[in-house]
């Protein structure tokens, strides 16, 4: 009877030690996972900040492209106006050199 009781206590102690070891391993695994999760969270935060900065730069580029397009149109309009003035000047020069006072509209 005492052997069986002693054997039962030994098995209970072994099982308790196994459970304790399993629990410790589970805690260590959880700590490792939590650490990795924390690292992943920090990486996500960093990537989110980088994405926001890239979006701001893209918005600035878009704004500059819009401004550049407006300046290009203005330059085209100025060139067209300049060519019109040159044509008008040529017409007036021909009129003056021919001695006439005819005016072309």
N, CA, C and O atoms as a GROMACS GRO file, in nm:
protein
  420
    1UNK      N    1   0.082  -0.119   0.000
    1UNK     CA    2   0.000   0.000   0.000
    1UNK      C    3   0.086   0.126   0.000
    1UNK      O    4   0.062   0.218  -0.078
    2UNK      N    5   0.188   0.129   0.089
    2UNK     CA    6   0.275   0.246   0.096
    2UNK      C    7   0.350   0.267  -0.035
    2UNK      O    8   0.371   0.381  -0.076
    3UNK      N    9   0.390   0.160  -0.101
    3UNK     CA   10   0.460   0.173  -0.229
    3UNK      C   11   0.370   0.236  -0.334
    3UNK      O   12   0.411   0.323  -0.411
    4UNK      N   13   0.245   0.190  -0.332
    4UNK     CA   14   0.152   0.246  -0.430
    4UNK      C   15   0.128   0.394  -0.402
    4UNK      O   16   0.124   0.475  -0.495
    5UNK      N   17   0.114   0.429  -0.276
    5UNK     CA   18   0.095   0.570  -0.240
    5UNK      C   19   0.219   0.649  -0.278
    5UNK      O   20   0.211   0.757  -0.337
    6UNK      N   21   0.336   0.592  -0.242
    6UNK     CA   22   0.461   0.661  -0.274
    6UNK      C   23   0.476   0.675  -0.426
    6UNK      O   24   0.516   0.780  -0.476
    7UNK      N   25   0.443   0.568  -0.499
    7UNK     CA   26   0.449   0.573  -0.645
    7UNK      C   27   0.351   0.674  -0.701
    7UNK      O   28   0.382   0.744  -0.797
    8UNK      N   29   0.234   0.682  -0.641
    8UNK     CA   30   0.135   0.781  -0.684
    8UNK      C   31   0.184   0.923  -0.662
    8UNK      O   32   0.166   1.010  -0.748
    9UNK      N   33   0.247   0.946  -0.546
    9UNK     CA   34   0.303   1.078  -0.520
    9UNK      C   35   0.415   1.110  -0.618
    9UNK      O   36   0.426   1.223  -0.666
   10UNK      N   37   0.497   1.012  -0.649
   10UNK     CA   38   0.607   1.034  -0.744
   10UNK      C   39   0.550   1.071  -0.881
   10UNK      O   40   0.596   1.166  -0.946
   11UNK      N   41   0.450   0.994  -0.924
   11UNK     CA   42   0.388   1.026  -1.054
   11UNK      C   43   0.324   1.164  -1.052
   11UNK      O   44   0.333   1.240  -1.149
   12UNK      N   45   0.258   1.198  -0.939
   12UNK     CA   46   0.197   1.331  -0.928
   12UNK      C   47   0.304   1.438  -0.933
   12UNK      O   48   0.286   1.542  -0.997
   13UNK      N   49   0.416   1.415  -0.866
   13UNK     CA   50   0.527   1.512  -0.868
   13UNK      C   51   0.583   1.526  -1.009
   13UNK      O   52   0.613   1.637  -1.054
   14UNK      N   53   0.598   1.413  -1.079
   14UNK     CA   54   0.649   1.418  -1.217
   14UNK      C   55   0.552   1.493  -1.307
   14UNK      O   56   0.592   1.577  -1.388
   15UNK      N   57   0.422   1.461  -1.291
   15UNK     CA   58   0.322   1.530  -1.372
   15UNK      C   59   0.318   1.679  -1.340
   15UNK      O   60   0.305   1.763  -1.429
   16UNK      N   61   0.331   1.711  -1.210
   16UNK     CA   62   0.331   1.851  -1.169
   16UNK      C   63   0.454   1.922  -1.227
   16UNK      O   64   0.444   2.035  -1.273
   17UNK      N   65   0.569   1.854  -1.225
   17UNK     CA   66   0.691   1.914  -1.282
   17UNK      C   67   0.675   1.932  -1.433
   17UNK      O   68   0.716   2.033  -1.488
   18UNK      N   69   0.615   1.831  -1.499
   18UNK     CA   70   0.591   1.841  -1.643
   18UNK      C   71   0.499   1.959  -1.673
   18UNK      O   72   0.525   2.037  -1.764
   19UNK      N   73   0.391   1.972  -1.595
   19UNK     CA   74   0.299   2.084  -1.614
   19UNK      C   75   0.370   2.217  -1.589
   19UNK      O   76   0.350   2.313  -1.662
   20UNK      N   77   0.453   2.221  -1.485
   20UNK     CA   78   0.529   2.342  -1.454
   20UNK      C   79   0.623   2.376  -1.570
   20UNK      O   80   0.633   2.492  -1.613
   21UNK      N   81   0.693   2.274  -1.620
   21UNK     CA   82   0.784   2.296  -1.734
   21UNK      C   83   0.707   2.342  -1.858
   21UNK      O   84   0.751   2.434  -1.928
   22UNK      N   85   0.593   2.279  -1.886
   22UNK     CA   86   0.511   2.319  -2.001
   22UNK      C   87   0.463   2.463  -1.986
   22UNK      O   88   0.464   2.541  -2.081
   23UNK      N   89   0.420   2.497  -1.862
   23UNK     CA   90   0.373   2.634  -1.838
   23UNK      C   91   0.487   2.734  -1.857
   23UNK      O   92   0.467   2.840  -1.916
   24UNK      N   93   0.605   2.700  -1.809
   24UNK     CA   94   0.722   2.789  -1.826
   24UNK      C   95   0.757   2.804  -1.973
   24UNK      O   96   0.788   2.913  -2.019
   25UNK      N   97   0.753   2.693  -2.046
   25UNK     CA   98   0.780   2.699  -2.191
   25UNK      C   99   0.676   2.785  -2.261
   25UNK      O  100   0.708   2.863  -2.351
   26UNK      N  101   0.550   2.770  -2.220
   26UNK     CA  102   0.443   2.850  -2.281
   26UNK      C  103   0.462   2.998  -2.250
   26UNK      O  104   0.441   3.083  -2.336
   27UNK      N  105   0.503   3.029  -2.124
   27UNK     CA  106   0.528   3.169  -2.089
   27UNK      C  107   0.644   3.225  -2.170
   27UNK      O  108   0.638   3.338  -2.218
   28UNK      N  109   0.750   3.147  -2.186
   28UNK     CA  110   0.866   3.192  -2.265
   28UNK      C  111   0.825   3.215  -2.410
   28UNK      O  112   0.866   3.313  -2.472
   29UNK      N  113   0.744   3.124  -2.464
   29UNK     CA  114   0.696   3.138  -2.602
   29UNK      C  115   0.611   3.264  -2.616
   29UNK      O  116   0.623   3.338  -2.714
   30UNK      N  117   0.525   3.286  -2.517
   30UNK     CA  118   0.439   3.405  -2.520
   30UNK      C  119   0.524   3.533  -2.514
   30UNK      O  120   0.496   3.629  -2.585
   31UNK      N  121   0.627   3.532  -2.427
   31UNK     CA  122   0.716   3.650  -2.420
   31UNK      C  123   0.784   3.674  -2.554
   31UNK      O  124   0.794   3.788  -2.600
   32UNK      N  125   0.829   3.567  -2.617
   32UNK     CA  126   0.897   3.580  -2.747
   32UNK      C  127   0.799   3.633  -2.852
   32UNK      O  128   0.832   3.722  -2.931
   33UNK      N  129   0.677   3.577  -2.852
   33UNK     CA  130   0.576   3.623  -2.949
   33UNK      C  131   0.540   3.769  -2.925
   33UNK      O  132   0.529   3.848  -3.019
   34UNK      N  133   0.523   3.803  -2.799
   34UNK     CA  134   0.488   3.942  -2.764
   34UNK      C  135   0.600   4.036  -2.809
   34UNK      O  136   0.573   4.144  -2.862
   35UNK      N  137   0.723   3.994  -2.789
   35UNK     CA  138   0.837   4.075  -2.834
   35UNK      C  139   0.835   4.093  -2.985
   35UNK      O  140   0.857   4.202  -3.036
   36UNK      N  141   0.807   3.983  -3.057
   36UNK     CA  142   0.800   3.991  -3.204
   36UNK      C  143   0.683   4.078  -3.246
   36UNK      O  144   0.694   4.158  -3.339
   37UNK      N  145   0.569   4.062  -3.177
   37UNK     CA  146   0.452   4.146  -3.209
   37UNK      C  147   0.483   4.292  -3.187
   37UNK      O  148   0.444   4.378  -3.267
   38UNK      N  149   0.554   4.322  -3.078
   38UNK     CA  150   0.593   4.460  -3.050
   38UNK      C  151   0.683   4.514  -3.160
   38UNK      O  152   0.670   4.629  -3.202
   39UNK      N  153   0.775   4.431  -3.205
   39UNK     CA  154   0.866   4.471  -3.313
   39UNK      C  155   0.787   4.494  -3.442
   39UNK      O  156   0.810   4.592  -3.513
   40UNK      N  157   0.695   4.404  -3.471
   40UNK     CA  158   0.612   4.419  -3.591
   40UNK      C  159   0.530   4.546  -3.581
   40UNK      O  160   0.516   4.620  -3.679
   41UNK      N  161   0.474   4.574  -3.464
   41UNK     CA  162   0.396   4.696  -3.445
   41UNK      C  163   0.481   4.819  -3.470
   41UNK      O  164   0.437   4.913  -3.536
   42UNK      N  165   0.604   4.819  -3.418
   42UNK     CA  166   0.694   4.933  -3.440
   42UNK      C  167   0.727   4.946  -3.589
   42UNK      O  168   0.732   5.058  -3.642
   43UNK      N  169   0.750   4.834  -3.656
   43UNK     CA  170   0.778   4.839  -3.799
   43UNK      C  171   0.659   4.895  -3.876
   43UNK      O  172   0.676   4.974  -3.968
   44UNK      N  173   0.539   4.854  -3.838
   44UNK     CA  174   0.418   4.904  -3.903
   44UNK      C  175   0.406   5.055  -3.881
   44UNK      O  176   0.374   5.129  -3.974
   45UNK      N  177   0.433   5.102  -3.758
   45UNK     CA  178   0.427   5.245  -3.729
   45UNK      C  179   0.529   5.321  -3.814
   45UNK      O  180   0.497   5.426  -3.870
   46UNK      N  181   0.651   5.267  -3.824
   46UNK     CA  182   0.755   5.332  -3.904
   46UNK      C  183   0.716   5.336  -4.051
   46UNK      O  184   0.731   5.440  -4.117
   47UNK      N  185   0.665   5.226  -4.103
   47UNK     CA  186   0.623   5.222  -4.243
   47UNK      C  187   0.507   5.318  -4.268
   47UNK      O  188   0.499   5.380  -4.375
   48UNK      N  189   0.416   5.330  -4.171
   48UNK     CA  190   0.304   5.423  -4.184
   48UNK      C  191   0.356   5.566  -4.191
   48UNK      O  192   0.307   5.646  -4.272
   49UNK      N  193   0.453   5.600  -4.106
   49UNK     CA  194   0.513   5.734  -4.110
   49UNK      C  195   0.580   5.758  -4.244
   49UNK      O  196   0.565   5.865  -4.304
   50UNK      N  197   0.655   5.658  -4.293
   50UNK     CA  198   0.723   5.673  -4.422
   50UNK      C  199   0.621   5.690  -4.535
   50UNK      O  200   0.643   5.769  -4.627
   51UNK      N  201   0.511   5.616  -4.527
   51UNK     CA  202   0.407   5.627  -4.629
   51UNK      C  203   0.344   5.766  -4.627
   51UNK      O  204   0.319   5.824  -4.732
   52UNK      N  205   0.319   5.820  -4.507
   52UNK     CA  206   0.264   5.955  -4.496
   52UNK      C  207   0.360   6.058  -4.555
   52UNK      O  208   0.318   6.148  -4.627
   53UNK      N  209   0.489   6.044  -4.525
   53UNK     CA  210   0.589   6.137  -4.579
   53UNK      C  211   0.594   6.126  -4.732
   53UNK      O  212   0.604   6.227  -4.801
   54UNK      N  213   0.587   6.004  -4.783
   54UNK     CA  214   0.589   5.984  -4.929
   54UNK      C  215   0.464   6.046  -4.992
   54UNK      O  216   0.472   6.103  -5.101
   55UNK      N  217   0.350   6.033  -4.925
   55UNK     CA  218   0.226   6.090  -4.978
   55UNK      C  219   0.236   6.242  -4.981
   55UNK      O  220   0.192   6.305  -5.078
   56UNK      N  221   0.294   6.302  -4.877
   56UNK     CA  222   0.313   6.447  -4.874
   56UNK      C  223   0.402   6.491  -4.991
   56UNK      O  224   0.373   6.590  -5.058
   57UNK      N  225   0.510   6.416  -5.014
   57UNK     CA  226   0.599   6.449  -5.126
   57UNK      C  227   0.527   6.435  -5.259
   57UNK      O  228   0.544   6.517  -5.348
   58UNK      N  229   0.446   6.331  -5.272
   58UNK     CA  230   0.371   6.311  -5.396
   58UNK      C  231   0.274   6.426  -5.418
   58UNK      O  232   0.256   6.472  -5.530
   59UNK      N  233   0.210   6.472  -5.310
   59UNK     CA  234   0.118   6.586  -5.320
   59UNK      C  235   0.193   6.711  -5.364
   59UNK      O  236   0.144   6.788  -5.446
   60UNK      N  237   0.315   6.732  -5.308
   60UNK     CA  238   0.395   6.848  -5.348
   60UNK      C  239   0.434   6.839  -5.495
   60UNK      O  240   0.427   6.938  -5.568
   61UNK      N  241   0.474   6.720  -5.539
   61UNK     CA  242   0.511   6.700  -5.679
   61UNK      C  243   0.391   6.730  -5.769
   61UNK      O  244   0.405   6.797  -5.871
   62UNK      N  245   0.274   6.681  -5.730
   62UNK     CA  246   0.153   6.706  -5.808
   62UNK      C  247   0.125   6.856  -5.817
   62UNK      O  248   0.091   6.907  -5.924
   63UNK      N  249   0.140   6.926  -5.706
   63UNK     CA  250   0.118   7.071  -5.703
   63UNK      C  251   0.218   7.141  -5.794
   63UNK      O  252   0.181   7.232  -5.870
   64UNK      N  253   0.345   7.099  -5.787
   64UNK     CA  254   0.447   7.160  -5.873
   64UNK      C  255   0.419   7.132  -6.020
   64UNK      O  256   0.439   7.219  -6.105
   65UNK      N  257   0.372   7.011  -6.050
   65UNK     CA  258   0.340   6.978  -6.189
   65UNK      C  259   0.225   7.066  -6.239
   65UNK      O  260   0.225   7.111  -6.353
   66UNK      N  261   0.127   7.090  -6.153
   66UNK     CA  262   0.014   7.176  -6.189
   66UNK      C  263   0.064   7.319  -6.214
   66UNK      O  264   0.024   7.382  -6.312
   67UNK      N  265   0.151   7.369  -6.125
   67UNK     CA  266   0.207   7.503  -6.142
   67UNK      C  267   0.289   7.510  -6.271
   67UNK      O  268   0.280   7.608  -6.346
   68UNK      N  269   0.368   7.407  -6.296
   68UNK     CA  270   0.451   7.404  -6.416
   68UNK      C  271   0.365   7.406  -6.542
   68UNK      O  272   0.397   7.475  -6.639
   69UNK      N  273   0.257   7.330  -6.541
   69UNK     CA  274   0.166   7.327  -6.656
   69UNK      C  275   0.104   7.465  -6.678
   69UNK      O  276   0.091   7.509  -6.793
   70UNK      N  277   0.065   7.532  -6.570
   70UNK     CA  278   0.010   7.668  -6.582
   70UNK      C  279   0.114   7.763  -6.639
   70UNK      O  280   0.082   7.847  -6.723
   71UNK      N  281   0.238   7.751  -6.595
   71UNK     CA  282   0.346   7.837  -6.647
   71UNK      C  283   0.372   7.807  -6.794
   71UNK      O  284   0.399   7.898  -6.873
   72UNK      N  285   0.365   7.680  -6.831
   72UNK     CA  286   0.387   7.643  -6.972
   72UNK      C  287   0.278   7.705  -7.060
   72UNK      O  288   0.306   7.759  -7.167
   73UNK      N  289   0.152   7.697  -7.013
   73UNK     CA  290   0.042   7.759  -7.089
   73UNK      C  291   0.061   7.909  -7.099
   73UNK      O  292   0.037   7.968  -7.204
   74UNK      N  293   0.104   7.970  -6.990
   74UNK     CA  294   0.127   8.115  -6.990
   74UNK      C  295   0.239   8.150  -7.089
   74UNK      O  296   0.230   8.250  -7.161
   75UNK      N  297   0.344   8.070  -7.091
   75UNK     CA  298   0.454   8.094  -7.185
   75UNK      C  299   0.406   8.079  -7.329
   75UNK      O  300   0.444   8.157  -7.416
   76UNK      N  301   0.322   7.979  -7.354
   76UNK     CA  302   0.267   7.962  -7.489
   76UNK      C  303   0.183   8.083  -7.529
   76UNK      O  304   0.193   8.132  -7.641
   77UNK      N  305   0.100   8.130  -7.435
   77UNK     CA  306   0.016   8.247  -7.462
   77UNK      C  307   0.102   8.370  -7.488
   77UNK      O  308   0.074   8.449  -7.578
   78UNK      N  309   0.207   8.386  -7.409
   78UNK     CA  310   0.298   8.500  -7.427
   78UNK      C  311   0.366   8.491  -7.562
   78UNK      O  312   0.379   8.592  -7.632
   79UNK      N  313   0.409   8.371  -7.601
   79UNK     CA  314   0.475   8.354  -7.731
   79UNK      C  315   0.378   8.384  -7.845
   79UNK      O  316   0.414   8.448  -7.944
   80UNK      N  317   0.254   8.336  -7.831
   80UNK     CA  318   0.152   8.364  -7.933
   80UNK      C  319   0.128   8.514  -7.945
   80UNK      O  320   0.121   8.568  -8.056
   81UNK      N  321   0.117   8.582  -7.830
   81UNK     CA  322   0.097   8.728  -7.830
   81UNK      C  323   0.218   8.798  -7.894
   81UNK      O  324   0.202   8.894  -7.969
   82UNK      N  325   0.338   8.750  -7.862
   82UNK     CA  326   0.461   8.810  -7.917
   82UNK      C  327   0.462   8.795  -8.070
   82UNK      O  328   0.497   8.888  -8.143
   83UNK      N  329   0.424   8.675  -8.117
   83UNK     CA  330   0.420   8.653  -8.262
   83UNK      C  331   0.316   8.744  -8.327
   83UNK      O  332   0.338   8.796  -8.436
   84UNK      N  333   0.202   8.765  -8.261
   84UNK     CA  334   0.098   8.854  -8.312
   84UNK      C  335   0.150   8.997  -8.321
   84UNK      O  336   0.127   9.066  -8.420
   85UNK      N  337   0.221   9.041  -8.217
   85UNK     CA  338   0.278   9.177  -8.216
   85UNK      C  339   0.382   9.190  -8.327
   85UNK      O  340   0.388   9.293  -8.395
   86UNK      N  341   0.466   9.086  -8.346
   86UNK     CA  342   0.566   9.093  -8.454
   86UNK      C  343   0.498   9.104  -8.591
   86UNK      O  344   0.542   9.181  -8.676
   87UNK      N  345   0.392   9.025  -8.610
   87UNK     CA  346   0.319   9.032  -8.737
   87UNK      C  347   0.261   9.172  -8.757
   87UNK      O  348   0.270   9.229  -8.866
   88UNK      N  349   0.202   9.226  -8.652
   88UNK     CA  350   0.145   9.360  -8.660
   88UNK      C  351   0.254   9.463  -8.691
   88UNK      O  352   0.232   9.554  -8.771
   89UNK      N  353   0.368   9.447  -8.628
   89UNK     CA  354   0.482   9.537  -8.652
   89UNK      C  355   0.527   9.528  -8.797
   89UNK      O  356   0.558   9.629  -8.859
   90UNK      N  357   0.531   9.406  -8.850
   90UNK     CA  358   0.574   9.388  -8.990
   90UNK      C  359   0.476   9.457  -9.085
   90UNK      O  360   0.517   9.522  -9.181
   91UNK      N  361   0.346   9.444  -9.057
   91UNK     CA  362   0.244   9.509  -9.140
   91UNK      C  363   0.262   9.661  -9.134
   91UNK      O  364   0.260   9.728  -9.237
   92UNK      N  365   0.280   9.714  -9.015
   92UNK     CA  366   0.298   9.859  -8.999
   92UNK      C  367   0.426   9.906  -9.066
   92UNK      O  368   0.429  10.013  -9.127
   93UNK      N  369   0.532   9.826  -9.056
   93UNK     CA  370   0.659   9.863  -9.120
   93UNK      C  371   0.642   9.869  -9.271
   93UNK      O  372   0.692   9.960  -9.337
   94UNK      N  373   0.572   9.769  -9.327
   94UNK     CA  374   0.550   9.771  -9.472
   94UNK      C  375   0.468   9.893  -9.513
   94UNK      O  376   0.496   9.956  -9.615
   95UNK      N  377   0.369   9.924  -9.434
   95UNK     CA  378   0.285  10.041  -9.465
   95UNK      C  379   0.369  10.169  -9.463
   95UNK      O  380   0.357  10.254  -9.551
   96UNK      N  381   0.454  10.182  -9.360
   96UNK     CA  382   0.536  10.302  -9.349
   96UNK      C  383   0.637  10.310  -9.463
   96UNK      O  384   0.661  10.417  -9.519
   97UNK      N  385   0.696  10.196  -9.498
   97UNK     CA  386   0.798  10.198  -9.604
   97UNK      C  387   0.735  10.222  -9.740
   97UNK      O  388   0.801  10.273  -9.831
   98UNK      N  389   0.608  10.186  -9.757
   98UNK     CA  390   0.542  10.211  -9.885
   98UNK      C  391   0.486  10.354  -9.891
   98UNK      O  392   0.436  10.398  -9.995
   99UNK      N  393   0.496  10.425  -9.778
   99UNK     CA  394   0.452  10.562  -9.773
   99UNK      C  395   0.303  10.577  -9.758
   99UNK      O  396   0.253  10.689  -9.757
  100UNK      N  397   0.234  10.472  -9.748
  100UNK     CA  398   0.088  10.479  -9.736
  100UNK      C  399   0.047  10.490  -9.592
  100UNK      O  400   0.122  10.456  -9.501
  101UNK      N  401  -0.072  10.536  -9.574
  101UNK     CA  402  -0.124  10.544  -9.438
  101UNK      C  403  -0.242  10.452  -9.422
  101UNK      O  404  -0.328  10.472  -9.336
  102UNK      N  405  -0.245  10.348  -9.510
  102UNK     CA  406  -0.355  10.252  -9.498
  102UNK      C  407  -0.336  10.171  -9.370
  102UNK      O  408  -0.224  10.140  -9.330
  103UNK      N  409  -0.445  10.139  -9.311
  103UNK     CA  410  -0.436  10.061  -9.186
  103UNK      C  411  -0.509   9.930  -9.208
  103UNK      O  412  -0.624   9.928  -9.254
  104UNK      N  413  -0.442   9.819  -9.175
  104UNK     CA  414  -0.504   9.686  -9.186
  104UNK      C  415  -0.545   9.642  -9.049
  104UNK      O  416  -0.468   9.653  -8.954
  105UNK      N  417  -0.669   9.592  -9.038
  105UNK     CA  418  -0.715   9.539  -8.909
  105UNK      C  419  -0.713   9.389  -8.913
  105UNK      O  420  -0.748   9.324  -8.815
   0.00000   0.00000   0.00000
